[in-house]
Structures are given as C-alpha cells and as structure tokens.
Amino acid sequence: MTNEAMSDNATRDDIEREYVEAMGPELGRVCAALYHDVVLLHMRWAMYRQLFAKSDQRIALLNDTAGMFFGFLQRVLFEDIVLGLARLVDPCQSKGKDNLSLQRIQKLVKDPQIKSDIRTLTDAAVAACASMRCWRNRRIAHRDLSLALATAAEPLPGISHTAIEEALCAVRDLLNRLELHYCDRTIGYEHTITAPGDGDALVYYLNDGLKATREREQRIRDGTYTAVDLAPDDEV
C-alpha cells in the first residue's frame, strides 16, 4: 500500500516503535529519524515551489509587494533545502562523530535479499546529491576563498529545480525500498500536504492586499476617497 503520510495522531515515539518492530532496534531507529527529516525536507520544498516555482504571475506578485524580502527568502529557503540534501548523503562519520545519513543504512541492513539493492540505491542518492554537497562545502557551510574572490578554477555547479526533484526522488527510492521490504508499503513523501498557513495562503493574502491597495490608490486619484483611504490602519 502507499501511505501519503503517517497518521496525524502518530507521535514520534509511535513511528519509531513501528520501525523498530519491523526492522530491529538499530536500523529501525535510524530509519525513523530519517523519515522525519525527509518528510520535513519535502514540506519545505513544497512551500518553496508554492512561492517561487508556480507561475510568472506569482513571482510578479511577490516582487510587487516585497521584492527584496522575497528575494532573500528565496535564497535562504533554497540553500536550506540544498543543505538538507547534502546532510542526508554525508558519510557515516565526520571528524570522528557519527552522522544520521542514508549511507548508514547499508551498514545496518543485514538481509541478503535487499543488501545489493540498498547499496545501488545509496550510490544513486549520493550521486544525485553531489552538487548539493559541493554547495554545502564551498558556499553554505564554508566560504571558499577562490569563489569569493572569483578566482576559482572550478566554479560551483548549477542546481536547477529539476536537479532538486531528482535528488529527492533518489532519496525516496532508497527509503521506500526498505519500506516495501520490511513494512509492505511505500511512503508518498512527494505528496506531503502542507498546513493551511502555507505559501499558497500567504500568496492569497498578498494578492488580496495588493488589490485593495490599488483600489484605494485609484479612489484617491479619482477624488472618491474616504478618510480611511487617506489614513489607512498600518498597525499590526
């Protein structure tokens, strides 16, 4: 079966308990933690797309209302998603410290029926996230001097929306291979439903507010304004 999300009533402890029962304590706890990280990553990507990848009209609305703010927000959200993907495919250890990483899965899976598949899917996820790790290492977590001074022989790779989608798909393929084997289901991470107060809600109120502002400005130009039009309530 396909689960678009775990039950809304399920707590983190419930989800971890389910994974531990199906996969054993070590693999189950790691997969439960990865599940939460991947769900939140898909949710952030969904809201990024709501704001910045829906339509040219939506971009125009953001620019007309608070273009500078949304320009900063776009970069922050995008780099946060890139950082999340880079972390997912980190080595099992960095500087002697253990990492929560997809690469840890293949060390914990003992079942010979899927061990080869897990290795192949892990390699595919790592490859799909290679450009994200490059950004994390040279731009987000660290400030590469040669990039900053524009003297780098090797520029940063471009990361398109398609590349993000492909990386997320590779992550899902790996986790769902485990889900199918141990839990007889797959998780529809890509169908994550955002809360009512999401990017679409923000766009609705921005559009409504911009329309009201333009109507007020037109009344002032026409001479049909009211006292409220001349002194709108700007306290929030």
Backbone torsions as a table, in degrees:
resi	resn	phi	psi	omega
1	MET	NA	163.6	179.3
2	THR	-115.1	123.1	176.2
3	ASN	-100.2	121.1	176.2
4	GLU	-72.7	-25.6	175.3
5	ALA	-166.1	156.3	172.2
6	MET	-66.1	164.4	179.7
7	SER	-55.9	138.1	178.3
8	ASP	-60.3	-26.1	-178.3
9	ASN	-85.4	-7.4	-178.1
10	ALA	-76.9	129.1	176.9
11	THR	-85.7	169.8	176.8
12	ARG	-59.4	-37.8	179.4
13	ASP	-65.0	-39.8	178.9
14	ASP	-61.6	-45.0	-178.3
15	ILE	-65.5	-43.3	178.5
16	GLU	-62.4	-41.0	-179.7
17	ARG	-61.9	-39.8	179.8
18	GLU	-64.3	-44.3	179.4
19	TYR	-66.7	-40.1	-179.6
20	VAL	-63.8	-41.3	179.1
21	GLU	-63.5	-35.8	-176.5
22	ALA	-83.9	-33.7	-169.5
23	MET	-117.2	-8.6	-174.0
24	GLY	95.3	162.3	-170.8
25	PRO	-63.2	-45.2	-173.0
26	GLU	-73.2	-54.3	179.4
27	LEU	-65.4	-39.2	-178.2
28	GLY	-61.9	-43.1	-179.6
29	ARG	-67.6	-39.9	178.3
30	VAL	-64.3	-45.0	-178.1
31	CYS	-67.9	-34.3	176.3
32	ALA	-63.3	-43.6	178.9
33	ALA	-65.6	-40.2	178.2
34	LEU	-66.4	-37.4	177.5
35	TYR	-55.0	-49.5	-178.3
36	HIS	-62.9	-42.8	180.0
37	ASP	-62.5	-42.0	-176.6
38	VAL	-72.7	-36.5	175.1
39	VAL	-60.3	-48.3	-179.1
40	LEU	-65.3	-35.8	178.0
41	LEU	-64.3	-43.1	177.2
42	HIS	-65.6	-34.6	178.7
43	MET	-66.4	-42.2	178.8
44	ARG	-65.2	-40.2	178.5
45	TRP	-65.4	-38.2	177.7
46	ALA	-61.7	-42.5	-180.0
47	MET	-72.2	-33.7	173.7
48	TYR	-59.6	-47.0	-178.9
49	ARG	-64.4	-36.8	177.6
50	GLN	-57.7	-40.1	-176.6
51	LEU	-85.1	-44.5	-165.0
52	PHE	-117.1	0.1	-177.9
53	ALA	-136.3	26.0	-177.2
54	LYS	-94.2	-51.6	-177.7
55	SER	-167.4	161.0	175.7
56	ASP	-63.8	-34.1	179.3
57	GLN	-63.9	-37.0	179.7
58	ARG	-68.9	-41.2	176.8
59	ILE	-61.3	-41.4	179.0
60	ALA	-61.8	-39.7	178.4
61	LEU	-63.0	-44.4	179.3
62	LEU	-62.8	-40.5	178.7
63	ASN	-68.0	-35.6	-178.9
64	ASP	-73.2	-24.8	-176.7
65	THR	-96.8	-50.6	-178.6
66	ALA	-154.6	64.4	-172.5
67	GLY	-57.4	-42.0	-179.1
68	MET	-64.7	-45.7	-179.7
69	PHE	-61.1	-47.4	-176.9
70	PHE	-70.1	-26.4	173.3
71	GLY	-63.5	-45.4	176.0
72	PHE	-64.0	-43.4	-177.5
73	LEU	-62.9	-39.6	179.1
74	GLN	-59.8	-45.5	-179.4
75	ARG	-66.1	-42.9	-178.6
76	VAL	-63.3	-45.8	-179.8
77	LEU	-64.4	-43.5	-178.7
78	PHE	-62.1	-46.7	-178.9
79	GLU	-68.4	-30.3	176.0
80	ASP	-65.3	-39.5	178.1
81	ILE	-68.8	-42.0	176.2
82	VAL	-59.7	-44.6	179.1
83	LEU	-62.5	-41.5	179.1
84	GLY	-61.7	-41.5	178.2
85	LEU	-68.1	-40.5	179.3
86	ALA	-61.8	-41.4	179.9
87	ARG	-64.4	-36.6	-177.0
88	LEU	-60.8	-30.5	-176.2
89	VAL	-107.5	16.7	176.2
90	ASP	-60.3	159.9	171.1
91	PRO	-61.4	164.5	-179.9
92	CYS	-64.1	-25.6	178.9
93	GLN	-137.3	145.1	172.2
94	SER	-134.2	121.8	-179.9
95	LYS	53.0	40.4	177.2
96	GLY	80.4	1.3	-179.5
97	LYS	-106.3	136.7	179.1
98	ASP	-71.4	141.4	177.4
99	ASN	-114.2	146.3	166.0
100	LEU	-80.0	113.5	-170.8
101	SER	-152.2	150.1	175.1
102	LEU	-60.6	-29.5	-179.4
103	GLN	-67.0	-20.6	177.9
104	ARG	-69.4	-26.8	-176.6
105	ILE	-58.8	-46.9	-175.2
106	GLN	-66.5	-20.9	175.2
107	LYS	-77.6	-24.5	-175.3
108	LEU	-96.2	-23.0	-179.5
109	VAL	-75.5	120.4	-179.9
110	LYS	-105.4	-18.5	-175.6
111	ASP	-66.6	117.3	-177.4
112	PRO	-65.4	-18.8	-179.1
113	GLN	-65.1	-30.6	-175.0
114	ILE	-122.7	-3.6	-174.5
115	LYS	-57.7	-42.3	179.8
116	SER	-66.5	-42.1	178.2
117	ASP	-61.1	-43.2	-178.3
118	ILE	-63.3	-40.2	178.8
119	ARG	-63.6	-44.7	-179.9
120	THR	-63.8	-44.2	-178.7
121	LEU	-70.1	-32.6	175.4
122	THR	-65.3	-45.4	178.4
123	ASP	-60.3	-38.3	179.8
124	ALA	-66.9	-39.5	179.0
125	ALA	-66.5	-42.8	178.6
126	VAL	-61.4	-43.3	179.7
127	ALA	-65.3	-40.6	-178.7
128	ALA	-66.4	-25.1	-178.0
129	CYS	-101.9	11.8	-175.7
130	ALA	-60.5	-43.5	-179.2
131	SER	-68.1	-30.8	177.7
132	MET	-67.2	-38.7	178.1
133	ARG	-67.0	-36.2	177.7
134	CYS	-62.8	-44.6	177.2
135	TRP	-62.4	-44.6	-179.5
136	ARG	-60.1	-44.4	-174.5
137	ASN	-75.0	-31.2	-172.5
138	ARG	-110.1	-10.8	-176.6
139	ARG	-132.9	-40.9	-173.0
140	ILE	-89.7	-58.0	-178.3
141	ALA	-78.5	-31.3	-180.0
142	HIS	-132.5	157.9	-179.9
143	ARG	-111.6	95.1	-178.8
144	ASP	-60.8	121.1	-175.1
145	LEU	-61.8	-42.4	-177.8
146	SER	-65.5	-32.3	174.8
147	LEU	-69.4	-44.7	-178.7
148	ALA	-61.2	-36.2	-178.2
149	LEU	-94.3	5.1	179.1
150	ALA	58.3	36.6	176.9
151	THR	-115.2	7.5	-175.3
152	ALA	-67.9	129.5	174.6
153	ALA	-71.4	-28.6	-179.9
154	GLU	-116.2	102.7	-179.8
155	PRO	-70.8	165.0	175.9
156	LEU	-65.4	141.5	175.5
157	PRO	-70.5	149.9	174.4
158	GLY	-72.9	148.3	175.8
159	ILE	-125.2	106.9	179.7
160	SER	-88.0	167.8	174.0
161	HIS	-60.8	-36.0	177.7
162	THR	-62.6	-39.6	178.9
163	ALA	-63.8	-39.1	176.7
164	ILE	-62.8	-45.9	-179.8
165	GLU	-60.7	-41.9	-179.5
166	GLU	-67.3	-37.2	177.6
167	ALA	-66.3	-44.2	177.9
168	LEU	-62.4	-38.8	178.5
169	CYS	-63.0	-41.5	179.3
170	ALA	-64.3	-38.2	176.9
171	VAL	-64.3	-45.7	179.5
172	ARG	-61.6	-42.2	-178.5
173	ASP	-58.7	-41.9	-180.0
174	LEU	-66.1	-51.4	-177.3
175	LEU	-64.9	-36.9	-178.2
176	ASN	-74.9	-21.1	172.2
177	ARG	-65.7	-39.4	175.2
178	LEU	-66.4	-45.7	-179.2
179	GLU	-57.1	-45.3	-176.6
180	LEU	-65.8	-39.7	-177.2
181	HIS	-72.7	-45.5	-173.1
182	TYR	-93.1	-29.2	-172.6
183	CYS	-118.8	-2.6	179.1
184	ASP	57.2	46.7	179.1
185	ARG	-162.6	170.1	167.2
186	THR	-128.2	158.2	-179.6
187	ILE	-108.1	127.3	179.5
188	GLY	-85.6	67.1	-178.9
189	TYR	-53.9	-38.0	-176.2
190	GLU	-69.1	-11.6	179.2
191	HIS	-101.6	18.8	179.4
192	THR	-53.8	130.6	179.8
193	ILE	-95.6	123.5	179.2
194	THR	-78.7	160.8	-178.6
195	ALA	-72.1	165.7	-179.9
196	PRO	-56.1	-33.2	-179.5
197	GLY	-88.9	53.7	-174.6
198	ASP	-100.7	-164.4	-179.1
199	GLY	-63.5	-37.4	178.3
200	ASP	-62.6	-37.8	178.1
201	ALA	-64.9	-43.0	178.0
202	LEU	-60.0	-44.8	-179.6
203	VAL	-61.8	-39.1	179.1
204	TYR	-58.7	-48.1	-177.6
205	TYR	-72.0	-33.8	175.5
206	LEU	-63.1	-44.6	-179.3
207	ASN	-64.2	-42.7	179.5
208	ASP	-63.9	-43.4	-179.5
209	GLY	-67.3	-40.2	179.2
210	LEU	-66.0	-39.2	177.4
211	LYS	-62.5	-44.1	179.2
212	ALA	-63.9	-39.1	179.4
213	THR	-63.9	-44.1	-179.7
214	ARG	-67.3	-36.1	177.0
215	GLU	-66.0	-39.1	178.6
216	ARG	-65.4	-43.1	179.4
217	GLU	-63.2	-36.5	178.5
218	GLN	-67.7	-39.9	177.6
219	ARG	-62.0	-38.8	178.8
220	ILE	-65.1	-42.8	178.5
221	ARG	-64.4	-36.7	-177.8
222	ASP	-80.3	-11.9	-177.2
223	GLY	79.6	17.4	-179.5
224	THR	-107.9	22.9	-174.8
225	TYR	-75.0	163.1	175.0
226	THR	-112.7	173.2	178.2
227	ALA	-60.7	-35.2	-179.9
228	VAL	-67.3	-35.2	178.6
229	ASP	-62.4	-34.1	-178.8
230	LEU	-81.6	-19.9	-179.9
231	ALA	-139.4	67.9	-179.0
232	PRO	-64.0	151.8	178.7
233	ASP	-72.4	112.1	-178.9
234	ASP	-108.2	12.7	178.2
235	GLU	-88.8	133.4	179.7
236	VAL	-124.6	NA	NA
